[in-house]
Amino acid sequence: MLIETDGAVTLIAATSDTLDAEDIGGDALAAALGLAKPLAWPPPFNGPETRAWMRRLIAAQPDRPGYGSWYVIADGRPVGIAGFKGPPDDLGDVEIGYSILEPEQRRGYGTAAARLLVARAFREPPVRSVSAETLPELTASQTVMQRCGMTLVSTWSDPEHGEILRFTVRR
């Protein structure tokens, strides 16, 4: 089991088994991880399609399990998810994402998790930059990115979600 921690939060890498438990619900996920039940589940942007995508990513990269989804743990229970959207691309960029349960937000868990991911990424020699994307109205998410040293580098238009902001920090 891959684990990263900084004292504020612990990240536990998702596996096919934990994703299966998560499909059942938050209580099943907590039991699979040996933790207390979450206050709610799932976090925003973590539906069945996200878990199916993570299963494919884990299967395609069995020798690189850290480049997938991680559970964010605080106070002995799951409080959200964070992770990589795959291994570094040809330019050495990795993209991270994170989502904290609504009742657990504004406690620093997202920032702590994102900082752990950035630090983990920069321990890997091929990684030259770490990026993340968000919507303009998600100002708390933008603050998380800025606290991780990221700056706004571009915007683009997504047909489903509208304007997307891309933040990056370089090695």
N, C-alpha and C positions, 0 to 999 in steps of 0.2 A: 504494500500500500504506500503510495507516494503522499508525503505530508510536508507542508511548508507552514511555518508559524512565526509570529513576531510578538507574541504575548497578548496582543489585542484580539486577533483572530487566528484561526487555524484553517488552512486549506487542505482538503482531502480530495485527491484525484478521483474522478468518477471512473467506474468500471462498467462493463456490461451488466454485472449483477446489481450494482447500485442503481443503474438506470432502470432495470427491470423492477426493482423495489419502488423506485420513484413513480413508475407508471401506476402502481397500486395506490400510492398516496404518500403524503408527508410522514405519517406515522410509520408506515412500512420502511420508508427511507431511513428514518431515525433509528428504527430497530436494527436495520442492516448495518448501520454505522456505529451502533452501541451508544446512542445519544438519547437525550430527552426529546420529546416531541416538539416540533416547531410550532410557533404561534399560529401559523397559516401555511399553506402550500398550494400551488407552486408560486415562485416569484414571477413578476411580470416578464414577458418574453421568454418563458420557459415551458412551452406547451409540448404536446406529444411530438410535433414536427421537429422541435429542437432536439429532443431526446433521440429521435430516429436519426437525425443528422449526426449527433455525437456518436451513436453506435457505428455509423458508417466511418466516421473519422477514426475511431479506436480500431476498427477492423482494418482500415487501410494503413495505419501507422502502428502496428503492434510493438515495434521496438522503440517508439517515442510516445509513451502514454502521457507524459506531462503536457503535451500540446493539445489537449482537449479540455473538457469541462472539469471544474473543481467545485466542491461544496464549501461554502463559507460557514464556519462554525464559530459561534461566540456564546458565552454563558452556558456551555454544555449542550447546545442545540443548533440545528441548521437554521441559518438566518438568511441564506441566499445562495446564489451561484456566481461563479466567476470563471474565467478561463480564456484559452486561446482558441482562435478560429482556424487552427491548423499550424503546421510547422512553418518556419521562415520561408518566404518566397525567394525568388532568384536574386532579389536585391538585398536580402537579409532583413526584411521587415516581417514582424509578426503583429497580428491584430488581436487585441484583447476585448473582452466584454464582461459585464458584471450586472447583476440584478439582485437587489436586496428586497426582502419581503416588506411590504408597506408598513406594518407595525414595528419593524426593526430599523426603519430608515432614520437618517439624521443622528446616528450614533457613532459615525466614523468607520463602520464596518466596510462600506464600499471603498473608501480611501485606503484602508489598511489592506484589503484584499488586492486592490489594483497595484499598490506599491509592492506587495509580495510578488505579483506576476511580473512586474517590470524588472525587479531585481533578479528573479529567476531567469527571465529571458536574457538579460545581459550577462549572466554567467555562461551562456552558450556562445562559443566563438562565432558561429555564423550570423548571429543576430546583430544587426547594425542599428535598427530602430524598432520602436514599439508604437503602434497606432491604436486608436479607438475612435468610434463614431457614435454620434448621438443626434438627437433632434434639437432644434433651437429652443423649444419650450422646456427641455429638461435641464434647467440651469444647475441643479444639484449635481447632475452627472458631469456637466462641464467643469464644475468646481473640483470634483474628484480628479478629473484629467489634469487640470492645472496644478493641483497639489502633488501630482506625480511627475511634474516637470514638463508636461506636454503643452504645446502651443497649437493654436488653430492654424492649419496649413492649407485647407481647401474646403470647398462646399460642392455638393452635387445634388441633383434632383433624382429622387427615387419615385417611380410611378405609383407605388403603394403608400409611402409614408411622407412624401414631399421632400423638403430641403433636409439634407444630411450634412452635419458638420464633422470634419475629420481632423483629429488632433494627433500630434506625433511628438515623441521625444527620441533624440538620437543619442547613440553611445558617446 
